[in-house]
Amino acid sequence: MGPKLHKGQRLRPLHPAFAQREWGVAGDAIGTVLCSYSVRDSSGASDRVDVRFASGATAWGAPAAEFAVIGESQAAG
């Protein structure tokens, strides 16, 4: 994902169909990071994130790589 995500950052799903199928949110939904963390298992570590969307839906433990960080000017539009 690049830089570590932090609480309060605004995100948009990279893959609209995945967002709709996995989290029940519109593909262009904007969410806010509640928490970010790494999960380690036998295959290595993966960055995860809990994201709350404006619709009220929450993605718990979502792969951080499934999101793009958006700036404040993009979030307003």
C-alpha positions as CSV (number, residue, x, y, z in Angstrom):
1,M,0.0,0.0,0.0
2,G,2.9,2.3,0.5
3,P,2.8,4.6,3.5
4,K,1.2,3.3,6.7
5,L,-2.5,4.3,7.0
6,H,-3.6,6.1,10.1
7,K,-6.8,6.9,11.9
8,G,-8.9,9.5,10.3
9,Q,-7.5,9.2,6.7
10,R,-10.1,9.1,3.9
11,L,-10.1,6.2,1.6
12,R,-11.8,5.0,-1.6
13,P,-12.0,1.4,-2.7
14,L,-9.7,0.6,-5.7
15,H,-12.0,-2.0,-7.1
16,P,-15.7,-1.1,-7.1
17,A,-17.1,-4.6,-7.7
18,F,-15.0,-6.0,-4.8
19,A,-16.3,-3.2,-2.5
20,Q,-19.9,-3.9,-3.4
21,R,-19.5,-7.7,-3.0
22,E,-17.4,-7.8,0.1
23,W,-18.6,-4.8,2.1
24,G,-22.0,-3.9,0.6
25,V,-21.0,-0.3,-0.3
26,A,-21.1,1.6,-3.6
27,G,-17.9,1.3,-5.6
28,D,-17.3,5.1,-5.3
29,A,-17.9,5.1,-1.5
30,I,-15.6,7.1,0.7
31,G,-14.6,5.7,4.1
32,T,-12.6,6.8,7.1
33,V,-9.9,4.7,8.7
34,L,-10.9,3.6,12.2
35,C,-7.7,1.5,12.8
36,S,-4.8,0.0,10.8
37,Y,-2.6,-2.9,11.7
38,S,-0.5,-5.8,10.4
39,V,-1.5,-9.4,10.6
40,R,1.2,-12.0,10.6
41,D,0.8,-15.6,9.6
42,S,2.9,-18.4,8.0
43,S,2.8,-16.6,4.6
44,G,4.1,-13.3,6.0
45,A,2.5,-10.1,7.1
46,S,-0.4,-8.2,5.5
47,D,-1.6,-4.7,6.3
48,R,-5.2,-4.5,7.3
49,V,-7.6,-1.7,8.0
50,D,-11.0,-1.1,9.6
51,V,-12.9,1.4,7.6
52,R,-16.3,3.2,8.3
53,F,-18.2,4.3,5.2
54,A,-20.7,7.2,5.1
55,S,-23.5,4.7,4.5
56,G,-22.8,3.3,8.0
57,A,-21.2,0.1,6.7
58,T,-17.9,-1.0,8.3
59,A,-15.2,-3.1,6.6
60,W,-13.4,-4.9,9.4
61,G,-10.0,-6.3,8.7
62,A,-10.0,-5.3,5.0
63,P,-6.8,-5.6,3.0
64,A,-5.2,-2.1,3.0
65,A,-4.1,-2.7,-0.6
66,E,-7.8,-2.6,-1.6
67,F,-7.9,1.2,-0.9
68,A,-6.5,4.4,-2.3
69,V,-5.9,7.4,0.0
70,I,-7.8,10.5,-1.1
71,G,-7.1,14.1,-0.3
72,E,-9.5,16.4,1.5
73,S,-10.4,18.3,-1.8
74,Q,-11.4,15.0,-3.4
75,A,-13.4,13.9,-0.4
76,A,-15.6,17.0,-0.6
77,G,-16.6,16.3,-4.2
